[in-house]
């Protein structure tokens, strides 16, 4: 009996360091799994990230990610495996290479182009004379001819 007690006590003491090391690694594994879940799209409908999607396929991917992390695979190895299986459409953020590079370059180009167009328009508007609220005045020669005609017509009425 005392021998069994000693063996049981030894088993508890030997397993204690292993148990205390396990929880320290688990939060890091869980955090990495959650980050990977935000990086892939659920393959059932291709509309949401696995981290927010509610479907059996998304749940299966969550389990698979944790399983691969427990096996010691890195984030890039897991993502590469999914890309090999489903194609690059599985990635929530497309890689900056090939045609996908335009998704990163185009917004910057449009911003620069918009700034150039805006500056040209503002410079042109600043160079134009201010428009008064009333009608434009006729040139002096036309003004005199108009005045004479008006006077002649007014004299004819009297």
Secondary structure, DSSP 4 states (H G I P E B T S, - for coil): -HHHHHHHHHHHHHHHHHHHHHHHHHHHHHHHHHHHHHHBB-TTTSSSBTTT--SHHHHHHHHHHHHHHHTT--HHHHHHHHHHHH-GGGBSS--SSGGGGHHHHHHHHHHHHHHHHHHHHHHHHHHSPPPPSSPPPPPHHHHHHHHHHHHHHHHHH-
